[in-house]
Amino acid sequence: MKPAPTYISFLVRMWREKSTEQPERVGDWQGEVEHIQSGRRWKFSNMEALTRFLCNPLSRIGPAEEPKEDQS
């Protein structure tokens, strides 16, 4: 049996959507973080929340790094 990894990996996606009412206006940054080992994902409607998450991600993954329900 392979030993558990001693690291965690995340994929961070960020994007801006255009406003449907004002096509010339670009919206605020949004983001999604995916924990690679479990496939668990978190979505964020602003960069401040995403940054707070990345400062302490282990509290949301748990010791066993098992997939859990998404928290948006």
Buried (B, 14 or more C-beta within 10 A) or exposed (E): EEEEEEEEEBEEEEEEEEEEEEEEEEEEBBBBBBBEBBEBBBBBEEEEBBEEBBEEEEEEBEEEBEEEEEEE
